[in-house]
Amino acid sequence: MMRDKLIQLALDARENAYIPYSHYAVGAALLTEDGEIYCGCNVESASYGATNCAERTAIFKAVSEGKRKFRAIAVAGGMEGEEPKDYAYPCGICRQVIKEFASEDFRIIVAKSLTDYKEYSLSELLPFGFGGESIK
C-alpha cells in the first residue's frame, strides 16, 4: 500500500537529518499527483530561524523539479538514534506551505511506525486556513 511506503520512506529520511542542536530527527515523504515521491529531512542551523523542517524540504525539492500538485505526506520524528515515541505533526509554517499546494483530498500521515500512525486532512490540522484563494 502507498501509505506504508510513504511511512517507511519518512522513517528512513530521518537518518539524513542534520540536527546538531535539537537532536530531534524528522523525515517526510511527499507523494505527488503523478505518483512520484520526494523525501526530506530537517536541517538545522546555528541561526535557528534558518532551520528548515522535513516537510518543507520535501515540498521544496518537489517544487524545484516542477511539481505543483501533491496527494499526501508522511511525517515521522523523534530523538536522534531512537524510534519515534510520539507523533510529529507539521508545524504551523509547514501547514501553511502545504496549503499552498494541497487539494481538498490531500492527506497528512503522522507515524511512529508502519503500524502506529494517524491520518488527517489538511483542513483538520489547519482549520480556516489562509491560501491563494484568499487574496484573489
Secondary structure, 3 states (H helix, E strand, C coil): CHHHHHHHHHHHHHHHCECCCCCEEEEEEEEECCCCEEEEECECCCCHHHCECHHHHHHHHHHHCCCCCEEEEEEEEEECCCCCCCCCCCCHHHHHHHHHHEEEEEEEEEECCCCCEEEEEHHHHCCCCCCHHHHC
